Amino acid sequence: MEKHFRQVVLPISFDEFLRLPRNAAYKYEYFDGRAVLTARPKSFSCVRDLSPVAADPRRPVEVRPLPAAEIPGLTGPFLRSFRQIQPFGSLDNDAATAAAAECLEKTATGGDGPLIEAACFTAWDERHAERPAGAILVTLVPPAALTEPFWLPWKEPPADAVARRLGVPHLTWVFVDSWQTRRGIGAALLAAAVNALREAGFTDLVSTFALDNAPGALWHWRHGFRLLPQLSAFMRQKD
């Protein structure tokens, strides 16, 4: 997703530069009468065990299995969920839509690791039955995700990696349409995914969240995720 970040150049005074609101996804510099904002996205890894999730949506929500073939059709709710988050927030509508579609296509086709299809779901609000309210997508990543701050993705995962539980489940995407937030839909989706992973014999669920996505960070904390050791922790151990 980093390739979708854009450098931002603003012809402003230095005083105006000092007053710019800061976004953690960018490095801020000032040269020759211009503010230069260069993408420096940062993310954190976290994990939770597969203990049950308390889910109590404020309105009835139907959670349905999500076949891989239907994932690319979720571009609308995906983009509306992340429209204010970088890099989508800095793109025009056409570019943002294309970036969202590319992210979903990558996940659906195994680019983020083998899809654990049994743990992928959509949520539907009975008052808006014409479109899904949100979705959760879970993939399988190498076991190093539990121990390494900069783990590498699979080069060529075995065809039966999911069935043999050769890695650890990763919450690659969870999103709720902007008009359906704060209603417990994300928790309902997480509960369904956790139950499916437990039935499949997995024990942990890892995830990542962007530093500039404060709602995402709070959502992970609220649902029992704990931070995994970051690079700075390993560096302190060596001192």
Buried (B, 14 or more C-beta within 10 A) or exposed (E): BEEBBBEBEEEBEEEEBEEBEEBEBBEBEBEEEEBBBEBBBEBBBBBBEBEEBEBEBEEEBBBEEBEBEBBBBBBEBBBBBBBEBBBBEBBEEEBBBBBBBBBBEBBBEBBBBBBBBBBBBBBBBEEEEEBBBBBBBBBBBBBBBBEBBEBEBBEEBEEEBBEEBBBBBBBBBBBBBEEBBEBBBBBBBBBBBBBBBBEBEBEBBBBBBBBBBEBBBEBBEEBBBEBBBBEEEEEEEEE
